[in-house]
Amino acid sequence: MGAPADPLILSQRSRIVRFAVEHRIPAMYEFREFVSDGGLLSYGPNLMEMFRRSAGYVDKILKGAKPADLPVEQASKFELVVNLKTAKALGLTIPPSILVRADQLIE
């Protein structure tokens, strides 16, 4: 598998998800976009929030900041997304302890 947020992996997410579902593989992904495309569940940072935060870096650089002087940031908020439709199709029951912790349930 490629590096996190690898553009090749992200661009092929529909094919990856379709393969997993067709072969009845309960797969977990890093980004919610995979779950939106039919994947079972994801736990990871929100891509849109990461892009929004990177825009702040671009703004600072365009205003004259030196990239080497900017602090390195890591995601601080992670989200759990569960696709209940996919779980049902795979014949899986998601435990209530997971459901109550989920940030989003896709039905």
Secondary structure by P-SEA (a helix, b strand, c coil): ccccccaaaaaaaaaaaaaaaaacccccccccccccccccccccccaaaaaaaaaaaaaaaaaccccccbbbbcccbbbbbbcaaaaaaacccccaaaaaacccccc
